[in-house]
Amino acid sequence: MLRTPRSTVMPPVPAPIRKHVAAAFDQIFGRVVQSRNIQAEPDSAEYLRKLCLREGRTELRACYPADICNILLSIGRYESRPPQMTKPELERATALYFARS
């Protein structure tokens, strides 16, 4: 059986594709935030993109905005308050989402 070596390095993604992916991610983020009635700061989508690409992650997945918003909604319910989409809350939600065991 042939296997790909673990040390295989992925080539960098060209800038035009990164822009397209970022725009699509931001559009998904906007739709999710609107559908869940969460008040977001103007730069929340860009900040979430940066958080999702931290610590060696190299791709933005379409599921991230909905999953992170669901965590924010759960935190709000647990703490008996409306959900908040601030930078500290986004950091908290992404830390929970990308937690390592």
C-alpha positions, 0 to 999 in steps of 0.5 A, spaced: 500 500 500 502 506 498 502 512 502 503 519 502 509 521 506 507 525 513 512 531 511 508 533 505 508 540 504 502 543 501 504 549 496 501 556 498 495 558 495 495 563 490 493 570 492 487 571 488 484 564 490 485 566 497 481 573 496 475 569 493 475 564 499 475 570 504 469 573 500 465 567 500 467 566 507 465 573 509 458 572 505 457 565 509 458 569 515 454 575 514 448 570 512 449 566 518 449 572 523 443 575 520 439 568 520 441 567 527 439 575 529 446 576 532 449 583 533 456 583 530 461 588 530 463 591 523 470 587 522 467 580 526 468 576 519 475 578 518 477 577 525 474 570 525 477 568 519 484 570 522 482 566 528 480 560 524 487 560 520 491 560 527 495 555 530 497 552 523 490 551 520 491 553 513 483 553 510 477 556 511 471 551 512 464 553 510 462 550 516 466 555 521 461 561 521 455 557 523 459 552 528 462 558 531 455 562 532 452 556 535 457 556 540 456 563 541 448 562 542 450 556 547 454 561 551 449 566 551 443 561 553 448 558 559 449 565 562 442 567 561 444 573 556 443 575 549 449 572 545 455 577 544 459 577 538 465 581 540 472 580 539 473 576 546 467 572 545 469 570 538 476 568 541 472 564 547 468 560 542 474 559 537 478 556 543 472 551 544 471 549 537 478 548 536 480 545 543 485 539 543 484 533 547 
